[in-house]
């Protein structure tokens, strides 16, 4: 049985998402986030931080999947949710059952960062 492991990372400036949030780029949001993610991000104290973290997570997942041959993944097909404080779950909305994903998201005052692992058996 063949296994594949992919790793992806991304880092983004939170300020970029503060500016996006001010002009409410609806088209961008619809291409990137799921409705549930947007509802969650906008319910939080610092919207830009959450938008940046979730975007990083999606980019890291795309990079991890691309490194093992899955190239047609769209950001709004990736669903990230915070299960507990700083514990995140990630899944593909149209997920082949053989893909397992794990993600770590973090931030500081100015940057958001994400690491993702994709495992296919």
SULNORGI-V959244 format. One record per residue. N is the residue number from 1. RES is the residue in three letters. SS is DSSP state (helix for helix, strand for strand, loop for the rest). Layout:
n=N res=RES ss=SS
n=N res=RES ss=SS
This chain:
n=1 res=UNK ss=loop
n=2 res=UNK ss=loop
n=3 res=UNK ss=loop
n=4 res=UNK ss=strand
n=5 res=UNK ss=strand
n=6 res=UNK ss=strand
n=7 res=UNK ss=strand
n=8 res=UNK ss=strand
n=9 res=UNK ss=strand
n=10 res=UNK ss=strand
n=11 res=UNK ss=strand
n=12 res=UNK ss=strand
n=13 res=UNK ss=strand
n=14 res=UNK ss=helix
n=15 res=UNK ss=helix
n=16 res=UNK ss=helix
n=17 res=UNK ss=helix
n=18 res=UNK ss=helix
n=19 res=UNK ss=helix
n=20 res=UNK ss=helix
n=21 res=UNK ss=helix
n=22 res=UNK ss=helix
n=23 res=UNK ss=helix
n=24 res=UNK ss=loop
n=25 res=UNK ss=loop
n=26 res=UNK ss=helix
n=27 res=UNK ss=helix
n=28 res=UNK ss=helix
n=29 res=UNK ss=helix
n=30 res=UNK ss=helix
n=31 res=UNK ss=helix
n=32 res=UNK ss=helix
n=33 res=UNK ss=loop
n=34 res=UNK ss=loop
n=35 res=UNK ss=helix
n=36 res=UNK ss=helix
n=37 res=UNK ss=helix
n=38 res=UNK ss=helix
n=39 res=UNK ss=helix
n=40 res=UNK ss=helix
n=41 res=UNK ss=helix
n=42 res=UNK ss=helix
n=43 res=UNK ss=helix
n=44 res=UNK ss=loop
n=45 res=UNK ss=loop
n=46 res=UNK ss=loop
n=47 res=UNK ss=helix
n=48 res=UNK ss=helix
n=49 res=UNK ss=helix
n=50 res=UNK ss=helix
n=51 res=UNK ss=helix
n=52 res=UNK ss=helix
n=53 res=UNK ss=helix
n=54 res=UNK ss=helix
n=55 res=UNK ss=helix
n=56 res=UNK ss=helix
n=57 res=UNK ss=helix
n=58 res=UNK ss=helix
n=59 res=UNK ss=helix
n=60 res=UNK ss=helix
n=61 res=UNK ss=helix
n=62 res=UNK ss=helix
n=63 res=UNK ss=helix
n=64 res=UNK ss=helix
n=65 res=UNK ss=helix
n=66 res=UNK ss=helix
n=67 res=UNK ss=loop
n=68 res=UNK ss=loop
n=69 res=UNK ss=loop
n=70 res=UNK ss=loop
n=71 res=UNK ss=loop
n=72 res=UNK ss=loop
n=73 res=UNK ss=loop
n=74 res=UNK ss=loop
n=75 res=UNK ss=helix
n=76 res=UNK ss=helix
n=77 res=UNK ss=helix
n=78 res=UNK ss=strand
n=79 res=UNK ss=strand
n=80 res=UNK ss=strand
n=81 res=UNK ss=strand
n=82 res=UNK ss=strand
n=83 res=UNK ss=strand
n=84 res=UNK ss=strand
n=85 res=UNK ss=loop
n=86 res=UNK ss=loop
n=87 res=UNK ss=strand
n=88 res=UNK ss=strand
n=89 res=UNK ss=strand
n=90 res=UNK ss=strand
n=91 res=UNK ss=strand
n=92 res=UNK ss=strand
n=93 res=UNK ss=loop
n=94 res=UNK ss=loop
n=95 res=UNK ss=loop
n=96 res=UNK ss=loop
n=97 res=UNK ss=loop
n=98 res=UNK ss=loop
n=99 res=UNK ss=strand
n=100 res=UNK ss=strand
n=101 res=UNK ss=strand
n=102 res=UNK ss=strand
n=103 res=UNK ss=strand
n=104 res=UNK ss=strand
n=105 res=UNK ss=strand
n=106 res=UNK ss=strand
n=107 res=UNK ss=strand
n=108 res=UNK ss=loop
n=109 res=UNK ss=loop
n=110 res=UNK ss=loop
n=111 res=UNK ss=strand
n=112 res=UNK ss=strand
n=113 res=UNK ss=strand
n=114 res=UNK ss=strand
n=115 res=UNK ss=strand
n=116 res=UNK ss=strand
n=117 res=UNK ss=strand
n=118 res=UNK ss=strand
n=119 res=UNK ss=strand
n=120 res=UNK ss=strand
n=121 res=UNK ss=loop
